[in-house]
């Protein structure tokens, strides 16, 4: 972990029962490079986390009664969550946690600190994270919305990378918590940006929802496509410190620092009530 500001959030959700789904609008997966784009480089259709979304006021309109025209267009409003009421596309529960040596940071806020939406601070990082320690692992469960293989990347993992500093982790998914499938994390391949690893890209999305936390282009974090590993859907996500973060081990801040996860493509998980209703004649 870095001895600088880092990040996460807390937003535990209720069960859903909706068959609603959301697919990513991203045409291709940033998981190929392990990096997400900086929202500051996207086109004008996407608001920056620091922009207010209001047109400029020069005072002339009030003086003359004429409409103020500064030549610019008003920025779009902040993102409005599009998932069903009572649900969210983030982790809802910690299924297992096996900390490694030098873990401990963030434990006072555990488990909530790794649930819900991310709390990114871009180049500054955030302290709202849980350090896994050397080779430590954590398994998160989604109980109302699950990952499914849709267009582009399906899963985003948020750490607290900043600048050129990265603490890498391996990512695996499972539908039942028993059989696991994962992406190959090239934790020693710094030259190519640690392909297949989480913990590489800065995080911009926060619980304020100024930008869409499920859009890997603007949210930041590291995106993964289920199609790359032959998986159609998943409810469990396991993240394991790669063991190659030597510069970050020591004290209680060692290893991969988990902020949050999000489903870029999600599908409602049926509840028992839905199943019972479906059985009615």
Protein Blocks (a to p, Z undefined) as FASTA:
>chain_A
ZZbdcdddddddddehiabdcddfbfbdfklnopacdfklmcfkbccfkbgoiacdehlm
mmnopacdehiacdddddddfbdehiafbdfbdfbdcddehihihplmpcklmgcjddde
hjnopabbcdebjhiacddddfkbccdddehjfbdcddfbehjbccdddddddfkomacc
dddddfklmmnopghiahkaccfbdfkomacfkbmklngpjdddfklnopabdfbdcddd
ehlammlggcjlgcjddfbdcdfbdcddddfklmmmmmpZZ
